[in-house]
Amino acid sequence: MQVNVEELSPVQKKINIEIPAEKVNEEIEKAYSAIQKKAKLQGFRPGKAPMQLIKRTYSDAMRDEVMRKLYEQTLYKAMDEHKIDPVDSPTIESDILEQNSSFKYSALVEVMPQILLKEYTGLAVKKEIYTPNAESIEGELKRMQNNMAQLIPVADGSAIESGHSVTVDYSFSVDGFPEESASAEEAMLEIGANNLIPGVEEHLIGMKAGELKEFSLTLPEGYRNKEAAGKKGDFKFTIKDIKRKELPELDDEFAQQFGEYDTMEELRAKMTEYHTRHEIDRIDSEFKERVIQALIENNPLDVPEALVKRQLEYMFENLKNRLKSQQMSIEMMGLDAEGFNARFREDAADKVRGGLLLMALVEKENIVVSDDDLSERYEKIAAGNVEMLDRIKEYYSSNRDARNSLTAEIKEDKAVEFLIARAVVTEMDAAELKAA
């Protein structure tokens, strides 16, 4: 057997293998003999059909069996001898297998890159400065106030205004696109929420209960069906009912509706505390992402496509689950698996690069996880729930795979902390950071 290995890239190798004719003939004869013993041909008892007939009838089955056997006998042996550890199943291309001829085939394999960390201390990274934002608190209070609003019927003869909630019967169609047709009765719309196709709300404003209106609009460029974008959409609305929102006062009585607060000052203070913690967590998370990105930029790395594909699949499933929890779907975002992969491929590749570089750093700097590190993480997962803490400890103590996964996660976090401690950090406010 002759083996030649080509290095196509740091993460891709091509293994070329040639098996001599003698070995090919030997396996062909073995395959035909095995087939002959089981073959059921009309006019012959099992195992008694002549070999000449067997060869004429079962040549395709013989080739499949011999090629499978030759791959098993030679490919993994070749990879072992050349210390090739594939990250996914090889892609095989081969000649046609023929008697009295050597058999040649090639296997395309992806391997882990060899990582030589060069620049990982003194990374230049920008970090946002936390700035308290009273407007955000007031905005959240207004959202809560809006959610607690009561809907009150408007006076007879009143016209629709922005902010009104309207009950309608409607129909919608696009000529040549029957799949876009839609209709509903007693549908509730909030005017001014901008949830409708641009231009629709402007036609509804000024209408009164009992009125019917038909109109057409050009569907916008970003319409969910790209083929229908730019086409004329025909609308028909009947106004059934109009209501206005009556907002509660932002007073102590309002605060008391949320259970644990007696005054608006208490509610506002708690919201400020929550907002501060949320913003600091966001800033820290984005800062860590910039640190990892700086590590990637200073240590360019090719990554196997198989790992990128797995990361994309994970990200896609994660997004679908998050949307499902919000009663939404990937289709509502105008995406499918193919579109998602095209849009987020480089993000997935960077996730893989970052993970590989951090684990290389863990190994290079001998970063370890102590029992105290694990105990601290258990407490973080339990979030103050003592009963839950005992169950978490038991779970990770009895499940080695889960414990190993958690240990790897902690190592990665410690590697990021190592980078941060040695980074050159420039702090700036959000506006400066956005402009940078």
C-alpha positions in Angstrom: 0.0 0.0 0.0 1.3 3.4 -0.9 0.2 6.5 1.1 0.8 10.1 0.3 -0.5 13.0 2.4 -1.0 16.5 1.0 -1.5 19.5 3.3 -4.1 21.6 1.6 -4.3 24.1 4.5 -3.5 24.2 8.2 -6.8 22.4 8.9 -7.3 20.3 5.8 -5.3 17.3 4.5 -5.7 15.0 1.6 -4.7 11.4 2.0 -4.0 9.6 -1.3 -3.9 5.8 -1.0 -3.0 3.2 -3.7 -3.7 -0.5 -3.0 -1.9 -3.0 -5.1 -3.7 -5.2 -7.6 -2.9 -8.4 -5.7 -4.7 -7.2 -2.6 -7.6 -6.0 -4.7 -7.9 -9.4 -6.4 -7.8 -11.2 -3.1 -10.7 -9.1 -1.6 -12.7 -9.4 -4.8 -12.5 -13.2 -4.7 -13.4 -13.2 -1.0 -16.4 -11.0 -1.7 -17.6 -13.2 -4.5 -17.2 -16.3 -2.5 -19.3 -14.8 0.4 -22.0 -13.7 -2.1 -22.1 -17.1 -3.7 -22.8 -18.8 -0.4 -25.9 -16.7 0.2 -27.1 -15.9 -3.4 -30.6 -17.0 -4.4 -30.8 -17.4 -8.1 -33.6 -19.0 -10.0 -32.8 -22.6 -10.9 -30.1 -23.0 -8.3 -30.0 -24.0 -4.7 -28.4 -21.4 -2.3 -24.6 -21.7 -2.6 -24.7 -23.8 -5.8 -24.9 -21.0 -8.5 -21.8 -21.0 -10.8 -19.2 -18.3 -10.1 -19.4 -17.0 -13.6 -23.1 -16.2 -13.1 -22.5 -14.8 -9.7 -19.9 -12.4 -11.1 -22.3 -11.3 -13.9 -25.2 -10.7 -11.4 -23.5 -9.3 -8.4 -20.6 -7.1 -9.7 -22.1 -3.9 -8.2 -22.7 -5.5 -4.8 -19.1 -6.9 -4.9 -17.6 -3.5 -5.6 -19.6 -1.8 -2.8 -18.4 -4.5 -0.3 -14.8 -4.6 -1.4 -14.4 -0.8 -1.4 -16.0 -0.6 2.0 -13.6 -3.2 3.3 -10.5 -1.6 1.7 -11.4 1.7 3.2 -11.7 0.1 6.6 -8.4 -1.8 6.3 -6.3 1.1 4.9 -7.7 4.6 5.7 -7.6 4.4 9.5 -4.3 2.7 9.5 -2.9 5.5 7.3 -4.3 8.2 9.5 -2.8 6.5 12.6 0.6 6.1 11.0 0.7 9.8 9.9 -0.8 10.9 13.2 -3.9 12.5 11.6 -6.8 12.9 13.9 -9.9 14.0 11.9 -12.6 16.3 13.5 -15.3 14.8 11.3 -15.9 11.9 8.9 -13.6 12.0 5.9 -14.9 12.8 2.4 -13.8 10.0 0.0 -13.2 10.1 -3.7 -12.1 7.0 -5.6 -11.4 5.4 -9.0 -13.7 2.6 -10.2 -12.6 -0.7 -8.6 -11.5 -3.2 -11.2 -9.9 -6.7 -11.1 -6.2 -7.0 -11.9 -5.8 -3.2 -11.3 -4.5 -1.3 -8.3 -7.2 0.7 -6.5 -6.7 4.4 -5.8 -8.7 6.7 -3.6 -8.3 9.9 -1.7 -9.8 11.0 1.6 -10.3 14.7 2.5 -10.0 15.2 6.2 -10.3 18.2 8.5 -8.0 18.4 11.5 -7.5 20.7 14.5 -5.2 23.6 13.7 -1.8 23.8 15.4 -2.1 26.7 17.8 1.0 28.8 18.6 -0.1 31.7 20.8 2.1 34.7 20.1 0.4 37.9 21.2 -2.0 37.6 24.2 -0.7 40.0 26.8 -1.1 43.7 26.4 -4.1 43.4 24.2 -5.6 46.9 23.4 -9.3 46.8 24.3 -12.0 49.4 24.7 -14.5 49.3 27.6 -17.7 51.3 28.1 -17.9 53.4 31.2 -21.2 52.8 33.1 -23.2 56.0 33.3 -26.5 56.1 35.3 -29.4 56.9 33.0 -32.5 58.2 34.8 -34.3 58.4 31.4 -34.1 54.7 31.1 -35.8 54.2 34.5 -38.5 56.6 33.5 -38.9 54.9 30.2 -39.4 51.6 31.9 -41.9 53.1 34.3 -43.8 54.5 31.3 -43.8 51.0 29.7 -45.2 49.5 33.0 -47.8 52.3 33.1 -48.8 51.6 29.5 -49.2 47.9 30.3 -51.5 48.7 33.2 -53.6 51.1 31.1 -57.4 50.6 30.8 -59.1 50.7 27.5 -62.1 53.2 27.5 -64.5 53.5 24.6 -64.2 56.9 22.9 -67.2 59.2 22.6 -69.6 58.5 19.7 -68.5 60.0 16.5 -64.8 60.3 17.6 -62.2 59.6 14.9 -59.2 57.3 15.3 -56.0 58.9 16.6 -52.5 57.7 17.3 -52.6 55.8 20.6 -56.1 54.4 20.1 -56.8 50.7 20.2 -59.0 49.7 17.3 -61.1 46.5 16.7 -61.4 45.8 12.9 -62.4 43.4 10.3 -59.9 43.4 7.5 -58.7 41.6 4.4 -55.4 41.9 2.5 -54.3 40.5 -0.9 -51.5 40.9 -3.5 -52.3 40.1 -7.1 -50.3 37.1 -8.3 -49.4 36.1 -4.7 -52.3 34.1 -3.3 -50.2 32.9 -0.4 -50.0 36.5 0.9 -53.8 36.8 1.2 -55.0 37.3 4.8 -58.2 38.3 6.6 -59.5 38.5 10.1 -62.5 39.5 12.1 -62.5 41.4 15.4 -58.7 41.9 15.2 -57.2 44.4 17.7 -54.7 47.0 16.5 -52.8 49.6 18.4 -52.5 52.7 16.2 -49.0 54.3 16.5 -47.3 51.1 17.5 -45.9 50.7 13.9 -46.7 47.0 13.8 -48.4 47.3 10.4 -47.1 47.7 6.8 -45.9 51.3 6.4 -48.7 53.5 5.3 -51.6 51.5 6.6 -51.9 53.4 9.9 -52.1 56.7 8.0 -55.1 55.5 6.1 -56.8 54.4 9.4 -56.3 57.6 11.3 -59.4 59.8 11.0 -61.8 56.9 10.4 -64.8 56.4 12.7 -66.6 53.3 14.1 -68.8 51.7 11.4 -66.8 53.1 8.5 -65.4 50.9 5.6 -62.3 51.9 3.7 -60.5 50.2 0.8 -57.1 51.3 -0.4 -53.9 50.1 -2.0 -50.2 50.5 -1.1 -46.9 49.5 -2.6 -45.3 46.8 -0.4 -42.0 48.0 1.0 -38.5 46.8 0.0 -38.1 44.9 3.3 -41.4 43.1 3.0 -41.2 39.5 4.4 -41.8 38.0 0.9 -39.0 39.4 -1.2 -40.7 38.5 -4.4 -43.8 40.4 -3.4 -41.8 43.5 -2.4 -42.6 46.4 -4.7 -46.0 44.9 -5.7 -49.4 46.5 -5.0 -51.2 45.3 -1.8 -55.0 45.8 -1.6 -56.5 46.4 1.8 -60.0 46.5 3.1 -60.8 47.7 6.7 -64.1 48.0 8.6 -63.8 49.8 11.9 -65.8 48.0 14.6 -64.8 49.7 17.8 -62.4 52.5 19.0 -60.9 52.7 22.5 -58.5 55.1 24.1 -56.0 54.3 26.8 -56.5 55.6 30.3 -53.1 55.5 32.1 -52.9 55.1 35.9 -51.1 57.7 37.9 -47.5 57.0 38.8 -48.2 57.2 42.5 -47.9 55.0 45.6 -51.0 53.1 44.7 -49.4 52.2 41.4 -46.3 50.9 43.1 -48.3 48.8 45.5 -49.8 46.8 42.6 -46.4 45.2 42.2 -46.6 43.5 45.6 -43.5 44.3 47.6 -43.4 48.1 47.4 -45.3 50.7 49.5 -44.2 53.8 47.7 -43.1 55.0 44.3 -39.7 55.8 45.8 -39.2 52.2 46.7 -40.3 51.0 43.3 -38.0 53.5 41.5 -35.1 52.6 43.8 -35.5 48.9 43.1 -35.7 49.5 39.3 -32.6 51.7 39.5 -30.8 48.9 41.3 -31.9 46.3 38.7 -31.1 48.6 35.8 -27.6 49.3 37.2 -26.9 45.6 37.7 -28.2 44.8 34.2 -26.2 47.5 32.5 -23.0 46.6 34.3 -23.5 42.9 33.4 -24.0 44.0 29.7 -20.9 46.2 29.7 -18.8 43.4 31.3 -20.2 40.8 28.7 -19.4 43.1 25.8 -16.0 43.9 27.2 -15.1 40.2 27.4 -16.3 39.7 23.8 -13.9 42.5 22.7 -11.1 40.9 24.7 -11.6 37.6 22.9 -11.9 39.4 19.5 -8.6 41.2 20.2 -7.0 37.8 21.0 -8.4 36.4 17.6 -7.1 39.5 15.7 -3.6 39.1 17.2 -3.5 35.3 16.6 -5.1 34.6 13.2 -6.3 31.0 13.0 -7.9 28.8 10.3 -10.6 26.6 11.8 -12.2 23.4 10.5 -15.4 23.9 8.6 -17.0 21.0 10.5 -16.6 22.9 13.8 -18.1 26.0 12.2 -21.0 24.0 11.0 -21.6 22.6 14.5 -21.5 26.0 16.0 -24.0 27.4 13.5 -26.3 24.5 14.2 -26.0 25.2 17.9 -26.7 29.0 17.4 -29.6 28.3 15.1 -31.3 25.9 17.6 -30.6 28.3 20.4 -32.3 31.2 18.5 -35.3 29.0 17.6 -35.8 28.1 21.2 -35.5 31.7 22.4 -38.0 32.8 19.8 -40.4 30.0 20.7 -40.4 31.1 24.3 -41.6 34.5 23.0 -44.3 32.9 20.8 -42.3 33.8 17.7 -40.6 31.8 14.9 -37.5 32.0 12.8 -39.7 32.5 9.7 -41.3 35.6 11.3 -37.8 37.1 11.2 -37.5 36.4 7.5 -34.9 33.7 8.0 -34.4 30.0 7.3 -31.5 27.7 8.0 -29.7 28.6 4.8 -30.1 32.4 5.3 -29.1 32.1 8.9 -25.9 30.2 8.0 -24.9 32.8 5.4 -25.5 35.7 7.7 -23.9 34.3 10.9 -21.1 32.1 9.4 -18.3 34.5 10.4 -19.7 34.9 13.9 -19.7 31.2 14.3 -16.2 30.9 13.0 -15.0 33.5 15.5 -16.8 31.6 18.3 -14.8 28.5 17.3 -11.5 30.5 17.0 -12.1 32.1 20.4 -12.8 28.8 22.0 -9.7 27.1 20.6 -7.4 30.0 21.4 -8.7 30.2 25.0 -8.1 26.5 25.5 -4.6 26.9 24.1 -4.1 29.7 26.6 -5.4 27.4 29.4 -2.8 24.8 28.5 0.1 27.2 27.9 -0.5 29.1 31.2 -1.4 25.9 33.1 -4.8 27.3 34.2 -6.5 24.9 36.6 -9.8 24.6 38.4 -9.8 24.1 42.1 -12.5 22.7 44.4 -13.1 26.3 45.6 -13.7 27.4 42.0 -16.3 24.6 41.5 -18.0 25.5 44.8 -18.1 29.1 43.8 -19.7 28.2 40.5 -22.3 25.9 42.2 -23.3 28.8 44.4 -23.6 31.1 41.4 -25.9 28.6 39.6 -28.0 28.1 42.7 -28.4 31.9 43.0 -29.0 31.8 46.7 -31.3 28.8 46.8 -29.9 26.6 49.5 -32.1 23.6 48.6 -31.1 23.9 44.9 -27.4 24.2 45.9 -27.4 20.7 47.4 -29.0 19.2 44.3 -26.5 21.0 42.0 -23.6 19.6 44.0 -25.0 16.1 43.8 -25.7 16.4 40.1 -22.1 17.5 39.2 -20.6 15.0 41.7 -22.4 12.1 40.1 -22.2 13.1 36.5 -18.6 13.1 35.2 -19.4 14.5 31.7 -21.4 17.4 33.2 -18.6 18.1 35.7 -16.0 18.0 32.9 -18.1 20.4 30.8 -18.5 22.8 33.8 -14.7 22.6 34.5 -13.9 23.5 30.9 -16.3 26.5 31.1 -14.6 27.7 34.3 -11.2 27.3 32.7 -12.3 29.4 29.8 -13.7 32.1 32.1 -10.3 32.1 34.0 -8.5 32.4 30.7 -10.5 35.5 29.9 -9.8 36.9 33.3 -6.1 36.3 32.7 -6.3 38.3 29.4 -8.2 41.1 31.1 -5.7 41.4 33.9 -2.9 41.9 31.3 -4.8 44.0 28.8 -4.4 47.7 28.0 -7.9 49.0 28.6 -9.2 52.3 27.4 -12.4 53.4 29.0 -14.9 55.6 27.2 -18.6 56.5 27.3 -21.1 54.7 25.1 -21.2 57.5 22.4 -17.4 57.5 22.1 -17.3 53.7 21.9 -20.0 53.6 19.2 -18.0 56.2 17.1 -14.7 54.5 17.6 
